[in-house]
Amino acid sequence: MGVSKEETARIAELARLSLDEAELARAQGDLSEIVSYVNKIADLNTDGVAPTVQPCTVSNAWREDVALPSLSREEALANAPDRQGEFLRVPSIIQGEGDGE
C-alpha cells in the first residue's frame, strides 16, 4: 500500500515543509518505500520473541561518590571578567518598577 499524493502533502504540511511538485513526488515515493518496508516487518512471525527496548544489554557504570578537593574561591574567580568582592557580577536581566524602559 503506497502513500497518496494528498497524504504526502498533509504530512509535509504537518512538518511545516514547503515542497514543490517535484519534491512532493519524491517524498511520496520515499514515504511509500518506508511504509512498504514497515509492512514487511509487520508480516514477520514474532511468536516466542520477547519484546525488547534495547538490542544490547545496557548497564550503568557508576563510580563511587567521593568528595575531592575543589578550587579555592580566589582560583575560581581569578578569570572572572567582572566581580564584586567574593561574587561574580553579571548584567541585570530583570527590570523592576522605576528601572526605566
N, C-alpha and C positions, 0 to 999 in steps of 0.2 A: 504494500500500500504506500503510495507516494504522498508527498505533501503538495497540496494545491497552491496555485499562484496566490489565491486570496489568503490562505493560511500563512504563507510565507510573508506576504505584505503585512498581515496583522502582527506576526512575530517581530518583524522589522520595526513596526510602529511601537510595539511594547518596549523594544530595546532602544527606542529613540534613534533609529538608524534611518537615514535618508538615502534610499537606493534608487538608482535609475533602472531602466528596464533590463539592461544587460546584467547589472549586479543582482537584480531581483531574480532573474532566470538562473544565474549561477548559484545564488543562495538556495533557490528552490531545489536544484539538483543536489547540492551538498546536504540539505536537510533530508531529502528523500533517501539518500545513501545512508545517512545516520539512522533514520527510522528503520530502514531495511536491515541494517546490522543489528539493531536492538531487537527486532523481531526474530532474527536468527538465534540470538542468545535466549530469548524467551521460549523458544521451541526446544531448548535443551532439557534433557531429563535430569533433574537435580534431586531425585528421590534419594534419601540417605546422605545427602551432602549437608553438613552443618552450616548454618549462616555464619558469615564472617564479616568483621568490620575492617580488620587489617589482614593483608595477606601474609605478613610476617609477624612473629612474636615481638611485641614491644614491651620493654620494661624500663622503668625509670632508673637512672644512675644517680642515686643520691649520695651526697658526701656528708660527712659529719658537720654539724653546725658548730663551728669553733670560732670564738672571738679572736680576732687578730688585731695587731696594732694598727692604728689609723693615722692619718695626717694630723699634725697639730693644727690648731686654728690658724696660726700665722702661715704655715705652709699652704693650707687650703685657700687662704685669702691673698697669697703672695702675687698672683697674676690677675687678681680682680681688677677690672677696668675702673670701677668706682666703688668705694667702700666708705662706710661711716662707722668708725670705731671697729667693733667686732663683727659687723654685719655687711653683707653685700648690699649695695644701693642700686635699685632698678628704677626705671621710669614709671611714673604713676599711670595706671591704665583705667582707674575708676575715678570718675569725677563726681564730687558731691555738690550740694547746693552752694552757689556763690563761687564756684571754681571757674566761672566764665563759660563760654560756649554753651 
